[in-house]
Amino acid sequence: MSGPECCENPPNHLSGGGGGGEGGAGHVQQLGGFNCYLSGPLDSTQTIILVSDVFGYEAPKLRKLADKVAAAGFYVVVPDFLRGDPRIPNDEKPLEVWIVDHGPDQGFEDAKPVIEALKSKGVTKIGAAGFCWGAKVVVELAKYDYIQAAVLLHPSFVVIDDMHAVEVPISILGAEIDRRSPPELVKQFEMALNAKPEVDAFVKIFPGVTHGWAVRYNDEDELAVKSAEESHQDMLGWFEKHLK
């Protein structure tokens, strides 16, 4: 199900378990029963949910991205769907064992109360972007009216049948060097989506980068940094197109 690429280039996690506003311009508080990193204007009626990879919601580059999206006028929520137990770099426990207690199907269920809490606060439009593990959570949300737009970045666990069931505008941003979702599979996703003209779709493969590049890029790798920033702009543009 899951491969080593899901755990390559791990982030340097924040210390202290994610209290206060450390690690970004936002802050951590409970929403829908989950700790969430929140950033952006509280009065915005448009929210973006960023669903992390296996390394969890405290990853500094993910929070940096949340702040970037918030600066565009969205209220951004990064939930701790891993319930305080992210994958630890160099963990002796095999990923296949860890994933048993952290299935994306549970992330999908956990997203529902967070979405309800947002709607109760007056949010009218919700977009969701998922990275690796989180992409499977987001594609499940995209099969219903829980969200109004979706973006999958270097997805894991996503299969072609998922595309057949998608009901909202969806963008898929893949890596050229990716055993989890190789370009051949991403192209099949695109073909399946092309057979659904009623669903707006955008698919793009970034050359020269590896799985995880959008939030686990090496700061010293100029191509990776540039490609990550390009993927962020593509994601933001998709949400501006479909939520504003």
C-alpha atoms as an extended CHARMM CRD file, in Angstrom:
* protein
*
       244  EXT
         1         1  MET       CA              0.0000000000        0.0000000000        0.0000000000  PROA      1               0.0000000000
         2         2  SER       CA              2.6440000000        2.4810000000        1.0440000000  PROA      2               0.0000000000
         3         3  GLY       CA              6.2380000000        2.8420000000        0.0220000000  PROA      3               0.0000000000
         4         4  PRO       CA              9.4470000000        4.3910000000        1.3500000000  PROA      4               0.0000000000
         5         5  GLU       CA              8.9050000000        7.5570000000       -0.6830000000  PROA      5               0.0000000000
         6         6  CYS       CA              6.1560000000        8.5450000000        1.7350000000  PROA      6               0.0000000000
         7         7  CYS       CA              8.8600000000        8.9520000000        4.3890000000  PROA      7               0.0000000000
         8         8  GLU       CA             11.7440000000       10.4970000000        2.4310000000  PROA      8               0.0000000000
         9         9  ASN       CA             13.0190000000       14.0060000000        3.2040000000  PROA      9               0.0000000000
        10        10  PRO       CA             11.1980000000       14.2630000000        6.5510000000  PROA      10              0.0000000000
        11        11  PRO       CA             10.6590000000       17.7290000000        8.0150000000  PROA      11              0.0000000000
        12        12  ASN       CA             12.3270000000       19.0420000000       11.1240000000  PROA      12              0.0000000000
        13        13  HSD       CA              9.3920000000       18.9410000000       13.4940000000  PROA      13              0.0000000000
        14        14  LEU       CA              8.5220000000       21.7740000000       15.8040000000  PROA      14              0.0000000000
        15        15  SER       CA              9.3140000000       21.2810000000       19.4460000000  PROA      15              0.0000000000
        16        16  GLY       CA              6.7580000000       21.4700000000       22.2030000000  PROA      16              0.0000000000
        17        17  GLY       CA              3.8990000000       19.6470000000       20.5190000000  PROA      17              0.0000000000
        18        18  GLY       CA              2.5000000000       22.5780000000       18.5630000000  PROA      18              0.0000000000
        19        19  GLY       CA              1.3490000000       24.9850000000       21.2180000000  PROA      19              0.0000000000
        20        20  GLY       CA              0.8020000000       28.6720000000       20.6630000000  PROA      20              0.0000000000
        21        21  GLY       CA              1.8400000000       30.3000000000       17.4390000000  PROA      21              0.0000000000
        22        22  GLU       CA              5.3050000000       28.8210000000       17.0720000000  PROA      22              0.0000000000
        23        23  GLY       CA              6.3290000000       27.8940000000       13.6010000000  PROA      23              0.0000000000
        24        24  GLY       CA              4.1460000000       30.3380000000       11.6940000000  PROA      24              0.0000000000
        25        25  ALA       CA              1.9730000000       33.4250000000       11.6790000000  PROA      25              0.0000000000
        26        26  GLY       CA             -1.0800000000       31.5070000000       12.8420000000  PROA      26              0.0000000000
        27        27  HSD       CA             -1.9410000000       29.6690000000       16.0320000000  PROA      27              0.0000000000
        28        28  VAL       CA             -3.1310000000       26.2800000000       17.2460000000  PROA      28              0.0000000000
        29        29  GLN       CA             -6.5680000000       25.7570000000       18.7200000000  PROA      29              0.0000000000
        30        30  GLN       CA             -9.3480000000       23.1910000000       18.7740000000  PROA      30              0.0000000000
        31        31  LEU       CA            -11.8130000000       23.0390000000       15.9000000000  PROA      31              0.0000000000
        32        32  GLY       CA            -14.3080000000       20.2190000000       15.4620000000  PROA      32              0.0000000000
        33        33  GLY       CA            -12.5830000000       18.3020000000       18.2430000000  PROA      33              0.0000000000
        34        34  PHE       CA             -9.1120000000       18.4400000000       16.6780000000  PROA      34              0.0000000000
        35        35  ASN       CA             -6.0620000000       20.5550000000       17.2340000000  PROA      35              0.0000000000
        36        36  CYS       CA             -5.6830000000       22.7140000000       14.1430000000  PROA      36              0.0000000000
        37        37  TYR       CA             -3.1680000000       25.2260000000       12.9310000000  PROA      37              0.0000000000
        38        38  LEU       CA             -5.2540000000       28.2410000000       11.9180000000  PROA      38              0.0000000000
        39        39  SER       CA             -4.0820000000       31.1570000000        9.8130000000  PROA      39              0.0000000000
        40        40  GLY       CA             -5.7360000000       34.0100000000        7.9560000000  PROA      40              0.0000000000
        41        41  PRO       CA             -8.6710000000       36.4030000000        8.3090000000  PROA      41              0.0000000000
        42        42  LEU       CA            -11.2710000000       35.1780000000       10.7850000000  PROA      42              0.0000000000
        43        43  ASP       CA            -14.0620000000       36.8930000000        8.8730000000  PROA      43              0.0000000000
        44        44  SER       CA            -13.3270000000       35.1280000000        5.5760000000  PROA      44              0.0000000000
        45        45  THR       CA            -16.1920000000       32.9800000000        4.3110000000  PROA      45              0.0000000000
        46        46  GLN       CA            -13.7770000000       30.9770000000        2.1540000000  PROA      46              0.0000000000
        47        47  THR       CA            -11.6780000000       28.3400000000        3.8810000000  PROA      47              0.0000000000
        48        48  ILE       CA             -8.8900000000       26.0900000000        2.6770000000  PROA      48              0.0000000000
        49        49  ILE       CA             -8.2020000000       22.8660000000        4.5740000000  PROA      49              0.0000000000
        50        50  LEU       CA             -4.6710000000       21.5450000000        4.1340000000  PROA      50              0.0000000000
        51        51  VAL       CA             -4.4070000000       17.8390000000        4.9310000000  PROA      51              0.0000000000
        52        52  SER       CA             -0.8750000000       16.8020000000        5.8210000000  PROA      52              0.0000000000
        53        53  ASP       CA              1.2620000000       13.9140000000        4.7290000000  PROA      53              0.0000000000
        54        54  VAL       CA              2.3020000000       11.2390000000        7.2410000000  PROA      54              0.0000000000
        55        55  PHE       CA              4.5340000000       13.7170000000        9.0670000000  PROA      55              0.0000000000
        56        56  GLY       CA              1.5970000000       15.6490000000       10.3920000000  PROA      56              0.0000000000
        57        57  TYR       CA              0.2790000000       19.1390000000       10.8260000000  PROA      57              0.0000000000
        58        58  GLU       CA              3.3140000000       20.5540000000       12.6590000000  PROA      58              0.0000000000
        59        59  ALA       CA              5.6570000000       20.3240000000        9.6630000000  PROA      59              0.0000000000
        60        60  PRO       CA              7.1850000000       23.8130000000        9.2620000000  PROA      60              0.0000000000
        61        61  LYS       CA              6.9560000000       23.9500000000        5.4670000000  PROA      61              0.0000000000
        62        62  LEU       CA              3.2810000000       22.9850000000        5.6210000000  PROA      62              0.0000000000
        63        63  ARG       CA              2.5960000000       25.7760000000        8.0780000000  PROA      63              0.0000000000
        64        64  LYS       CA              4.5810000000       28.1810000000        5.9300000000  PROA      64              0.0000000000
        65        65  LEU       CA              2.3680000000       27.2070000000        3.0060000000  PROA      65              0.0000000000
        66        66  ALA       CA             -0.7330000000       27.7100000000        5.1590000000  PROA      66              0.0000000000
        67        67  ASP       CA              0.4110000000       31.2520000000        5.9030000000  PROA      67              0.0000000000
        68        68  LYS       CA              1.0350000000       31.8510000000        2.1930000000  PROA      68              0.0000000000
        69        69  VAL       CA             -2.5120000000       30.7480000000        1.3180000000  PROA      69              0.0000000000
        70        70  ALA       CA             -3.8870000000       32.8320000000        4.1930000000  PROA      70              0.0000000000
        71        71  ALA       CA             -2.1030000000       35.9030000000        2.8260000000  PROA      71              0.0000000000
        72        72  ALA       CA             -4.2580000000       35.5350000000       -0.3010000000  PROA      72              0.0000000000
        73        73  GLY       CA             -7.3680000000       36.1080000000        1.8120000000  PROA      73              0.0000000000
        74        74  PHE       CA             -8.3970000000       32.5710000000        2.7360000000  PROA      74              0.0000000000
        75        75  TYR       CA             -8.9620000000       31.2750000000        6.2560000000  PROA      75              0.0000000000
        76        76  VAL       CA             -6.6650000000       28.2560000000        6.4050000000  PROA      76              0.0000000000
        77        77  VAL       CA             -7.0750000000       25.1960000000        8.6090000000  PROA      77              0.0000000000
        78        78  VAL       CA             -4.4220000000       22.4930000000        9.0150000000  PROA      78              0.0000000000
        79        79  PRO       CA             -5.9930000000       19.7710000000       11.1920000000  PROA      79              0.0000000000
        80        80  ASP       CA             -4.1530000000       17.1720000000       13.2270000000  PROA      80              0.0000000000
        81        81  PHE       CA             -5.8710000000       14.1870000000       11.6570000000  PROA      81              0.0000000000
        82        82  LEU       CA             -2.9850000000       12.0030000000       12.8650000000  PROA      82              0.0000000000
        83        83  ARG       CA             -4.1640000000       12.6770000000       16.4360000000  PROA      83              0.0000000000
        84        84  GLY       CA             -0.8120000000       13.6640000000       17.8690000000  PROA      84              0.0000000000
        85        85  ASP       CA              0.9520000000       10.6230000000       16.4240000000  PROA      85              0.0000000000
        86        86  PRO       CA              2.6650000000       11.6220000000       13.1700000000  PROA      86              0.0000000000
        87        87  ARG       CA              5.2010000000        9.3880000000       11.5150000000  PROA      87              0.0000000000
        88        88  ILE       CA              8.5370000000        9.9330000000       13.2540000000  PROA      88              0.0000000000
        89        89  PRO       CA             11.6040000000       10.0950000000       10.9860000000  PROA      89              0.0000000000
        90        90  ASN       CA             13.6910000000        6.9330000000       11.2620000000  PROA      90              0.0000000000
        91        91  ASP       CA             10.9720000000        5.2270000000       13.2800000000  PROA      91              0.0000000000
        92        92  GLU       CA             11.7190000000        1.5430000000       13.7600000000  PROA      92              0.0000000000
        93        93  LYS       CA              8.0310000000        0.7230000000       13.3420000000  PROA      93              0.0000000000
        94        94  PRO       CA              7.4000000000       -0.1730000000        9.6760000000  PROA      94              0.0000000000
        95        95  LEU       CA              5.1480000000        2.2300000000        7.8110000000  PROA      95              0.0000000000
        96        96  GLU       CA              2.8180000000       -0.6570000000        7.0530000000  PROA      96              0.0000000000
        97        97  VAL       CA              2.2670000000       -1.0990000000       10.7900000000  PROA      97              0.0000000000
        98        98  TRP       CA              1.9000000000        2.6200000000       11.5100000000  PROA      98              0.0000000000
        99        99  ILE       CA             -0.6460000000        3.0820000000        8.7290000000  PROA      99              0.0000000000
       100       100  VAL       CA             -2.9900000000        0.4790000000       10.2550000000  PROA      100             0.0000000000
       101       101  ASP       CA             -3.8310000000        2.9920000000       12.9940000000  PROA      101             0.0000000000
       102       102  HSD       CA             -3.7490000000        5.9980000000       10.6780000000  PROA      102             0.0000000000
       103       103  GLY       CA             -5.8270000000        5.1030000000        7.6570000000  PROA      103             0.0000000000
       104       104  PRO       CA             -6.9090000000        7.8630000000        5.2710000000  PROA      104             0.0000000000
       105       105  ASP       CA            -10.4570000000        6.5400000000        5.6880000000  PROA      105             0.0000000000
       106       106  GLN       CA            -10.3080000000        7.7020000000        9.3050000000  PROA      106             0.0000000000
       107       107  GLY       CA             -8.9890000000       11.0670000000        8.1270000000  PROA      107             0.0000000000
       108       108  PHE       CA            -12.0310000000       11.3740000000        5.8910000000  PROA      108             0.0000000000
       109       109  GLU       CA            -14.3570000000       10.7500000000        8.8350000000  PROA      109             0.0000000000
       110       110  ASP       CA            -12.3780000000       13.1540000000       11.0090000000  PROA      110             0.0000000000
       111       111  ALA       CA            -12.7340000000       15.8990000000        8.4030000000  PROA      111             0.0000000000
       112       112  LYS       CA            -16.5180000000       15.9420000000        8.7290000000  PROA      112             0.0000000000
       113       113  PRO       CA            -16.7600000000       17.5660000000       12.1990000000  PROA      113             0.0000000000
       114       114  VAL       CA            -14.0920000000       20.1000000000       11.2210000000  PROA      114             0.0000000000
       115       115  ILE       CA            -16.1260000000       21.0490000000        8.1450000000  PROA      115             0.0000000000
       116       116  GLU       CA            -19.3010000000       21.2850000000       10.2190000000  PROA      116             0.0000000000
       117       117  ALA       CA            -17.5330000000       23.5410000000       12.7200000000  PROA      117             0.0000000000
       118       118  LEU       CA            -16.4040000000       25.8180000000        9.8900000000  PROA      118             0.0000000000
       119       119  LYS       CA            -19.9030000000       26.0370000000        8.4470000000  PROA      119             0.0000000000
       120       120  SER       CA            -21.2940000000       26.9000000000       11.8780000000  PROA      120             0.0000000000
       121       121  LYS       CA            -18.9040000000       29.8660000000       11.9060000000  PROA      121             0.0000000000
       122       122  GLY       CA            -20.3270000000       31.1900000000        8.6380000000  PROA      122             0.0000000000
       123       123  VAL       CA            -17.9240000000       29.6450000000        6.1370000000  PROA      123             0.0000000000
       124       124  THR       CA            -19.7580000000       29.1660000000        2.8290000000  PROA      124             0.0000000000
       125       125  LYS       CA            -17.0620000000       27.7620000000        0.5430000000  PROA      125             0.0000000000
       126       126  ILE       CA            -14.4230000000       25.1920000000        1.4020000000  PROA      126             0.0000000000
       127       127  GLY       CA            -11.5060000000       23.9310000000       -0.6220000000  PROA      127             0.0000000000
       128       128  ALA       CA             -9.1850000000       21.1330000000        0.4480000000  PROA      128             0.0000000000
       129       129  ALA       CA             -5.6550000000       20.2230000000       -0.5790000000  PROA      129             0.0000000000
       130       130  GLY       CA             -4.0000000000       16.9750000000        0.4100000000  PROA      130             0.0000000000
       131       131  PHE       CA             -0.3700000000       15.9600000000        0.3350000000  PROA      131             0.0000000000
       132       132  CYS       CA              0.6260000000       12.2880000000       -0.0580000000  PROA      132             0.0000000000
       133       133  TRP       CA             -1.4750000000       10.5760000000        2.6770000000  PROA      133             0.0000000000
       134       134  GLY       CA             -3.7240000000       13.6280000000        2.8400000000  PROA      134             0.0000000000
       135       135  ALA       CA             -4.5340000000       13.4270000000       -0.8650000000  PROA      135             0.0000000000
       136       136  LYS       CA             -6.5550000000       10.2680000000       -0.2540000000  PROA      136             0.0000000000
       137       137  VAL       CA             -8.5160000000       12.0760000000        2.4640000000  PROA      137             0.0000000000
       138       138  VAL       CA             -9.2350000000       14.9540000000        0.0930000000  PROA      138             0.0000000000
       139       139  VAL       CA            -10.2840000000       12.8020000000       -2.8590000000  PROA      139             0.0000000000
       140       140  GLU       CA            -12.8150000000       11.1080000000       -0.5880000000  PROA      140             0.0000000000
       141       141  LEU       CA            -14.2110000000       14.5240000000        0.3810000000  PROA      141             0.0000000000
       142       142  ALA       CA            -14.3650000000       15.4270000000       -3.3170000000  PROA      142             0.0000000000
       143       143  LYS       CA            -16.8580000000       12.6230000000       -3.9290000000  PROA      143             0.0000000000
       144       144  TYR       CA            -19.4990000000       14.5430000000       -1.9680000000  PROA      144             0.0000000000
       145       145  ASP       CA            -20.5360000000       18.1290000000       -1.3360000000  PROA      145             0.0000000000
       146       146  TYR       CA            -18.3610000000       18.5040000000        1.7600000000  PROA      146             0.0000000000
       147       147  ILE       CA            -16.0130000000       20.7270000000       -0.2560000000  PROA      147             0.0000000000
       148       148  GLN       CA            -16.2770000000       22.8560000000       -3.3860000000  PROA      148             0.0000000000
       149       149  ALA       CA            -12.7990000000       22.3110000000       -4.8450000000  PROA      149             0.0000000000
       150       150  ALA       CA             -9.9260000000       19.8600000000       -4.3670000000  PROA      150             0.0000000000
       151       151  VAL       CA             -6.1970000000       19.7130000000       -5.0420000000  PROA      151             0.0000000000
       152       152  LEU       CA             -4.0990000000       16.5440000000       -4.7530000000  PROA      152             0.0000000000
       153       153  LEU       CA             -0.3300000000       16.9870000000       -4.5180000000  PROA      153             0.0000000000
       154       154  HSD       CA              1.9050000000       13.9230000000       -5.0170000000  PROA      154             0.0000000000
       155       155  PRO       CA             -0.9580000000       11.6410000000       -3.9400000000  PROA      155             0.0000000000
       156       156  SER       CA             -0.6400000000        8.2760000000       -2.2210000000  PROA      156             0.0000000000
       157       157  PHE       CA             -3.3070000000        5.5670000000       -1.9410000000  PROA      157             0.0000000000
       158       158  VAL       CA             -5.3900000000        7.2540000000       -4.6770000000  PROA      158             0.0000000000
       159       159  VAL       CA             -6.6870000000        4.9120000000       -7.4000000000  PROA      159             0.0000000000
       160       160  ILE       CA             -8.3730000000        5.3680000000      -10.7540000000  PROA      160             0.0000000000
       161       161  ASP       CA            -11.7870000000        4.4470000000       -9.3700000000  PROA      161             0.0000000000
       162       162  ASP       CA            -11.5490000000        7.4990000000       -7.1150000000  PROA      162             0.0000000000
       163       163  MET       CA            -11.5570000000        9.6920000000      -10.2040000000  PROA      163             0.0000000000
       164       164  HSD       CA            -14.7850000000        8.1540000000      -11.4520000000  PROA      164             0.0000000000
       165       165  ALA       CA            -16.5260000000        9.2460000000       -8.2400000000  PROA      165             0.0000000000
       166       166  VAL       CA            -15.2170000000       12.8230000000       -7.9690000000  PROA      166             0.0000000000
       167       167  GLU       CA            -17.9910000000       15.4300000000       -8.0320000000  PROA      167             0.0000000000
       168       168  VAL       CA            -16.1550000000       18.7400000000       -7.5070000000  PROA      168             0.0000000000
       169       169  PRO       CA            -13.4560000000       20.5960000000       -9.4640000000  PROA      169             0.0000000000
       170       170  ILE       CA            -10.1640000000       18.8130000000       -8.8990000000  PROA      170             0.0000000000
       171       171  SER       CA             -6.5200000000       19.5150000000       -9.6760000000  PROA      171             0.0000000000
       172       172  ILE       CA             -3.8000000000       16.8650000000       -9.4800000000  PROA      172             0.0000000000
       173       173  LEU       CA             -0.1690000000       17.9480000000       -9.2500000000  PROA      173             0.0000000000
       174       174  GLY       CA              2.2470000000       15.0660000000       -9.6200000000  PROA      174             0.0000000000
       175       175  ALA       CA              5.9880000000       14.5060000000       -9.6540000000  PROA      175             0.0000000000
       176       176  GLU       CA              7.9660000000       13.0510000000      -12.5420000000  PROA      176             0.0000000000
       177       177  ILE       CA              9.9740000000       10.8400000000      -10.1500000000  PROA      177             0.0000000000
       178       178  ASP       CA              7.3410000000        9.1430000000       -8.0410000000  PROA      178             0.0000000000
       179       179  ARG       CA              6.7880000000        5.4410000000       -7.4080000000  PROA      179             0.0000000000
       180       180  ARG       CA              3.6360000000        6.1390000000       -5.3620000000  PROA      180             0.0000000000
       181       181  SER       CA              1.8460000000        7.9460000000       -8.1900000000  PROA      181             0.0000000000
       182       182  PRO       CA              4.0620000000        7.7030000000      -11.2590000000  PROA      182             0.0000000000
       183       183  PRO       CA              3.3180000000        9.8930000000      -14.2890000000  PROA      183             0.0000000000
       184       184  GLU       CA              1.6850000000        6.9110000000      -16.0220000000  PROA      184             0.0000000000
       185       185  LEU       CA             -0.8690000000        6.6180000000      -13.2200000000  PROA      185             0.0000000000
       186       186  VAL       CA             -1.4360000000       10.3740000000      -13.0660000000  PROA      186             0.0000000000
       187       187  LYS       CA             -2.1280000000       10.3080000000      -16.8120000000  PROA      187             0.0000000000
       188       188  GLN       CA             -4.7310000000        7.6110000000      -16.1790000000  PROA      188             0.0000000000
       189       189  PHE       CA             -6.3020000000        9.8660000000      -13.5580000000  PROA      189             0.0000000000
       190       190  GLU       CA             -6.4530000000       12.5620000000      -16.2190000000  PROA      190             0.0000000000
       191       191  MET       CA             -8.0910000000       10.2540000000      -18.7460000000  PROA      191             0.0000000000
       192       192  ALA       CA            -10.7260000000        9.2300000000      -16.2030000000  PROA      192             0.0000000000
       193       193  LEU       CA            -11.4330000000       12.8660000000      -15.3910000000  PROA      193             0.0000000000
       194       194  ASN       CA            -11.6210000000       13.7880000000      -19.0840000000  PROA      194             0.0000000000
       195       195  ALA       CA            -14.4940000000       11.3170000000      -19.3280000000  PROA      195             0.0000000000
       196       196  LYS       CA            -16.3830000000       13.5180000000      -16.8460000000  PROA      196             0.0000000000
       197       197  PRO       CA            -16.7070000000       16.8470000000      -18.6840000000  PROA      197             0.0000000000
       198       198  GLU       CA            -19.1070000000       18.1030000000      -16.0230000000  PROA      198             0.0000000000
       199       199  VAL       CA            -16.2110000000       18.1410000000      -13.5330000000  PROA      199             0.0000000000
       200       200  ASP       CA            -13.5540000000       20.7880000000      -14.1250000000  PROA      200             0.0000000000
       201       201  ALA       CA            -10.1280000000       19.1790000000      -13.8440000000  PROA      201             0.0000000000
       202       202  PHE       CA             -6.4840000000       20.1770000000      -14.1780000000  PROA      202             0.0000000000
       203       203  VAL       CA             -3.5830000000       17.7190000000      -14.1630000000  PROA      203             0.0000000000
       204       204  LYS       CA              0.0980000000       18.6050000000      -14.2300000000  PROA      204             0.0000000000
       205       205  ILE       CA              3.3270000000       16.6620000000      -13.8100000000  PROA      205             0.0000000000
       206       206  PHE       CA              6.3460000000       18.5720000000      -12.5300000000  PROA      206             0.0000000000
       207       207  PRO       CA              9.6040000000       17.5040000000      -14.2130000000  PROA      207             0.0000000000
       208       208  GLY       CA             12.7000000000       16.5950000000      -12.2630000000  PROA      208             0.0000000000
       209       209  VAL       CA             11.1180000000       16.4580000000       -8.8020000000  PROA      209             0.0000000000
       210       210  THR       CA             10.3520000000       13.5580000000       -6.4890000000  PROA      210             0.0000000000
       211       211  HSD       CA              7.3760000000       12.4700000000       -4.4040000000  PROA      211             0.0000000000
       212       212  GLY       CA              6.7450000000       14.8880000000       -1.5530000000  PROA      212             0.0000000000
       213       213  TRP       CA              8.4400000000       17.8510000000       -3.1980000000  PROA      213             0.0000000000
       214       214  ALA       CA              5.6030000000       20.3260000000       -2.5570000000  PROA      214             0.0000000000
       215       215  VAL       CA              6.0810000000       20.3220000000        1.2320000000  PROA      215             0.0000000000
       216       216  ARG       CA              9.3160000000       18.3650000000        1.7640000000  PROA      216             0.0000000000
       217       217  TYR       CA             11.6330000000       20.0500000000       -0.7040000000  PROA      217             0.0000000000
       218       218  ASN       CA             15.3170000000       20.5720000000        0.0100000000  PROA      218             0.0000000000
       219       219  ASP       CA             15.9970000000       24.2850000000        0.5130000000  PROA      219             0.0000000000
       220       220  GLU       CA             19.3830000000       23.8350000000       -1.1740000000  PROA      220             0.0000000000
       221       221  ASP       CA             17.8160000000       22.3630000000       -4.3260000000  PROA      221             0.0000000000
       222       222  GLU       CA             16.9710000000       25.3200000000       -6.5500000000  PROA      222             0.0000000000
       223       223  LEU       CA             14.7830000000       23.2880000000       -8.9210000000  PROA      223             0.0000000000
       224       224  ALA       CA             12.8640000000       21.7140000000       -6.0750000000  PROA      224             0.0000000000
       225       225  VAL       CA             12.2420000000       25.0680000000       -4.3950000000  PROA      225             0.0000000000
       226       226  LYS       CA             11.1370000000       26.6560000000       -7.6560000000  PROA      226             0.0000000000
       227       227  SER       CA              8.8670000000       23.6960000000       -8.4620000000  PROA      227             0.0000000000
       228       228  ALA       CA              7.3670000000       23.7200000000       -4.9720000000  PROA      228             0.0000000000
       229       229  GLU       CA              6.5630000000       27.4170000000       -5.2800000000  PROA      229             0.0000000000
       230       230  GLU       CA              5.0340000000       26.7890000000       -8.7000000000  PROA      230             0.0000000000
       231       231  SER       CA              2.8340000000       24.0370000000       -7.2710000000  PROA      231             0.0000000000
       232       232  HSD       CA              1.7330000000       26.3780000000       -4.4900000000  PROA      232             0.0000000000
       233       233  GLN       CA              0.7250000000       28.9950000000       -7.0410000000  PROA      233             0.0000000000
       234       234  ASP       CA             -1.1360000000       26.4030000000       -9.1100000000  PROA      234             0.0000000000
       235       235  MET       CA             -2.9840000000       25.2540000000       -5.9970000000  PROA      235             0.0000000000
       236       236  LEU       CA             -3.8410000000       28.7920000000       -4.9740000000  PROA      236             0.0000000000
       237       237  GLY       CA             -4.9960000000       29.6590000000       -8.4870000000  PROA      237             0.0000000000
       238       238  TRP       CA             -7.3070000000       26.6510000000       -8.5140000000  PROA      238             0.0000000000
       239       239  PHE       CA             -8.9410000000       27.7090000000       -5.2880000000  PROA      239             0.0000000000
       240       240  GLU       CA             -9.2620000000       31.3290000000       -6.4040000000  PROA      240             0.0000000000
       241       241  LYS       CA            -10.9360000000       30.1390000000       -9.5810000000  PROA      241             0.0000000000
       242       242  HSD       CA            -13.4860000000       27.9220000000       -7.8600000000  PROA      242             0.0000000000
       243       243  LEU       CA            -14.0830000000       29.5300000000       -4.4740000000  PROA      243             0.0000000000
       244       244  LYS       CA            -13.9860000000       33.2710000000       -5.0950000000  PROA      244             0.0000000000
